[in-house]
Structures are given as C-alpha cells and as structure tokens.
Amino acid sequence: SGGDAVARPESARKIIYTAKIDLIVKDFAEFESQLPGLINDHRGFVAERTTDRKHGDHREGRWSIRVPVQGYDEFISGLVHLGFARSRSETSDDVTEAYVDLEARISNQQKLEERIIAMLGERDGKLTDLIAMERELSRVRGEIERMDGKLRVLKDQTSLATVHLNVSDEATYEPPAAPTLGDRIASSWVGSVGSIQRIVSGLLIAAVALVPWLTI
C-alpha cells in the first residue's frame, strides 16, 4: 500500500474495478489543490464531489472519481501518498461473460434485422404479411437499442475504474484507543446480563408452552 505502482496491462477480460479509500490529510486545503493535478495526470475526472465544514477550519470531503483502468493502480498509489489511508478496500467484478453474451446477441439481432429488410425489399407478399414483418422489424430494432444501451454501460464501467474517496483533516481524526480494564469489565457485564435475559426469556416461553399440556 502506497508503494510505486505500474500501469495495469491491457486485458481481454472485462472487469469492473471499484475502490473505497478513507484518507486522513494534514492540510485539507493543500490536498484540494493537489488532487486535480493527480486526476488530470491519469486522464480521470470527478463524477461527484461534496465538501463539509464541521467546526472551525476542520473540513472533510467526499469524491467519486473515474480513471482509466490502465492508470488505476498508479492513481491509487498517488492518492495514498497524499495522506494516511485509514481504510482501503478494492473490488473487481468480472463481467466478461455478460459482455460477450451481449455482443453475440446484438450480432444475431442485427443479422435478423438485415433478413427482414431484405424480405421487405422484395415486396412480393400480402399486405398483412408486410405489416407483420414491419412490426417484427420494429421489435428487433428496439431489442438492439436496448442491448446496445446495456453494452455501453458495461464498456464505461470496464474502461473506467471508480474510486470513492472520503477525506478528513488530521485535526478531526481520532485514532481508535485500546480498550481499558473498565471497558472490558463493562463489556463482560453487558454480555453476561444479555445471556441471562435470553435464558430467562427461553424458560418463560417454555413454561407458557407447557401450561395447556399440564391442564390436560
């Protein structure tokens, strides 16, 4: 994490990359001035941005950033160099099968469209048959447009990785403290009380369930 990264090589597989990073920075204003340059260097863009001022000069912000997959690892590496990554998660969703299936179905529908157009060009059928073929042609074209839309979405998702970035300044960061003896005692007490409550509840329910049988 945070080491020098190399460009992600081209792959025949279609994969959707998503990252979530919670970053702590020393100077929020300085980070804001550095981030656009990092995004531009990797040919990315900001899809969504929100900044808040909590109290005084303490600020935090959230960004959704899209970057080309080939520069995704380098971009992540550049981000974690701008602060301390309190948490970081990455997922990759392989949609190759769905992508290839859509391409094949679109190709088949386009061939069907060509056959229908050829039959309409002959104009040697009944009027009712021609009307039926035109309706089928309209249906096929609608199906092609629908699948084209899905394919465009997959192309966008697999060509550009998405990075969800949460940033806060160091002044607002509170590192997790180790539990004290009092915390451990309190936790143990709460756990024991909860166990007793569950046992008593179970016994009470069992007793109520037995009442009709005892009566009989």
C-alpha positions in Angstrom: 0.0 0.0 0.0 1.4 3.3 -1.0 4.3 1.8 -3.0 5.2 2.7 -6.5 2.7 1.1 -8.9 3.0 0.2 -12.6 0.3 0.7 -15.2 -2.3 -2.1 -15.3 -1.8 -4.0 -18.5 -4.5 -4.4 -21.2 -6.6 -7.5 -20.6 -9.0 -9.4 -22.8 -11.3 -9.8 -19.8 -13.9 -7.2 -18.9 -13.6 -6.3 -15.2 -15.3 -3.5 -13.2 -12.8 -2.1 -10.6 -14.1 -0.2 -7.6 -12.1 1.2 -4.7 -13.1 2.9 -1.4 -10.5 4.9 0.5 -10.8 6.8 3.7 -7.9 9.3 3.8 -6.5 11.4 6.6 -4.6 14.5 5.4 -2.6 17.1 7.4 -3.8 20.1 5.4 -7.2 19.8 3.7 -6.8 22.9 1.6 -3.4 21.7 0.3 -4.9 18.3 -0.5 -7.7 20.0 -2.5 -5.1 21.9 -4.6 -3.1 18.7 -5.3 -6.0 16.4 -6.2 -7.0 18.0 -9.5 -3.4 17.6 -10.8 -3.3 14.0 -9.8 -6.6 13.3 -11.5 -5.5 15.1 -14.7 -2.2 13.3 -14.8 -4.2 10.0 -15.0 -6.7 11.3 -17.5 -9.6 11.0 -15.0 -12.4 13.2 -14.0 -14.6 13.9 -10.9 -18.1 12.4 -11.2 -19.3 13.7 -7.8 -17.9 15.9 -5.1 -19.2 17.0 -1.6 -17.3 19.1 1.0 -18.4 20.0 4.5 -17.1 22.2 7.2 -17.6 20.5 10.6 -16.3 23.1 13.1 -13.8 25.9 12.8 -11.4 25.3 10.0 -11.8 21.5 10.1 -13.2 20.2 6.8 -14.0 16.9 5.2 -14.9 15.9 1.7 -16.1 13.0 -0.5 -15.3 12.4 -4.1 -16.3 9.9 -6.7 -13.5 9.8 -9.3 -13.3 7.9 -12.6 -9.9 7.0 -14.0 -8.9 4.8 -17.0 -8.3 1.2 -15.9 -4.7 1.3 -17.2 -3.8 4.0 -14.8 -5.9 2.8 -11.9 -3.1 1.3 -9.7 -0.9 4.4 -10.3 -3.7 6.7 -9.3 -4.4 4.8 -6.1 -0.7 4.9 -5.2 -0.6 8.6 -5.8 -3.7 9.1 -3.6 -2.2 7.3 -0.6 0.9 9.3 -0.9 -1.2 12.5 -0.2 -2.2 11.3 3.3 -2.7 8.4 5.6 -5.1 5.7 4.4 -7.2 4.9 7.5 -9.1 2.3 5.5 -8.9 1.0 1.9 -11.0 -1.7 0.1 -10.9 -2.7 -3.6 -13.3 -5.0 -5.5 -13.1 -6.4 -9.0 -16.2 -7.8 -10.8 -15.5 -9.9 -13.8 -18.3 -9.3 -16.4 -16.6 -10.8 -19.4 -19.3 -13.5 -19.8 -22.1 -10.9 -19.8 -20.2 -8.6 -22.1 -19.5 -11.4 -24.7 -23.1 -12.6 -24.5 -24.5 -9.1 -25.2 -22.2 -8.7 -28.2 -23.3 -12.1 -29.6 -27.0 -11.3 -29.1 -26.6 -7.9 -30.7 -24.9 -9.5 -33.7 -27.7 -12.1 -34.0 -30.4 -9.5 -33.9 -28.6 -7.3 -36.5 -28.5 -10.3 -38.9 -32.2 -10.9 -38.3 -32.8 -7.2 -39.0 -30.9 -7.5 -42.3 -33.0 -10.5 -43.3 -36.3 -8.8 -42.6 -35.2 -5.7 -44.5 -34.3 -7.9 -47.5 -37.7 -9.6 -47.4 -39.4 -6.2 -47.2 -37.5 -5.1 -50.2 -38.9 -7.9 -52.3 -42.5 -6.7 -51.7 -44.0 -9.9 -53.0 -46.1 -10.8 -50.1 -49.6 -10.0 -48.8 -50.2 -6.6 -47.2 -50.9 -8.3 -43.9 -47.5 -10.2 -44.2 -45.7 -6.9 -44.9 -47.3 -5.2 -41.9 -46.3 -8.2 -39.7 -42.7 -8.0 -41.0 -42.6 -4.3 -40.3 -43.8 -4.9 -36.8 -41.1 -7.6 -36.3 -38.5 -5.2 -37.7 -39.6 -2.5 -35.2 -39.4 -5.1 -32.3 -35.9 -6.3 -33.4 -34.6 -2.7 -33.7 -35.9 -1.9 -30.2 -34.2 -5.0 -28.8 -30.9 -4.0 -30.5 -31.2 -0.5 -29.0 -31.9 -1.9 -25.5 -28.9 -4.3 -25.6 -26.7 -1.5 -27.1 -27.5 0.6 -24.1 -26.5 -2.2 -21.7 -23.3 -2.8 -23.6 -22.4 0.9 -23.5 -22.8 0.9 -19.7 -20.6 -2.2 -19.4 -18.0 -0.5 -21.7 -18.0 2.6 -19.5 -17.7 0.6 -16.3 -14.9 -1.7 -17.5 -12.9 1.1 -19.2 -13.0 3.5 -16.2 -12.4 2.4 -12.6 -14.4 4.1 -9.9 -12.7 5.5 -6.7 -14.9 6.6 -3.8 -12.7 8.8 -1.7 -13.5 10.1 1.8 -11.1 12.8 3.1 -10.8 14.5 6.5 -8.1 16.6 8.1 -5.8 15.3 10.8 -7.3 17.6 13.4 -10.6 15.7 13.3 -9.0 12.3 13.3 -9.3 10.3 16.5 -7.3 7.0 16.3 -9.0 4.0 17.9 -8.0 3.6 21.5 -7.2 0.3 23.1 -9.9 -0.9 25.5 -9.2 -0.1 29.1 -9.8 -2.5 32.0 -13.1 -0.7 32.8 -14.2 -1.1 29.2 -13.5 -4.8 29.3 -15.4 -5.2 32.6 -18.3 -3.2 31.2 -18.4 -5.3 28.1 -18.3 -8.5 30.0 -21.1 -7.4 32.3 -23.3 -6.4 29.4 -22.6 -9.8 27.8 -23.5 -11.7 30.9 -26.7 -9.7 31.5 -27.7 -10.3 28.0 -27.1 -14.1 28.3 -29.2 -14.2 31.5 -32.0 -12.3 29.8 -32.0 -14.7 26.9 -32.1 -17.8 29.2 -34.9 -16.3 31.3 -36.9 -15.5 28.2 -36.4 -19.0 26.9 -37.5 -20.6 30.2 -40.6 -18.3 30.4 -41.6 -19.2 26.8 -41.2 -22.9 27.6 -43.3 -22.6 30.7 -46.1 -20.9 28.8 -46.0 -23.5 26.1 -46.4 -26.3 28.8 -49.4 -24.8 30.5 -52.0 -26.2 28.1 -50.5 -29.7 28.4 -50.4 -29.5 32.2 -54.0 -28.5 32.2 -55.0 -31.5 30.0 
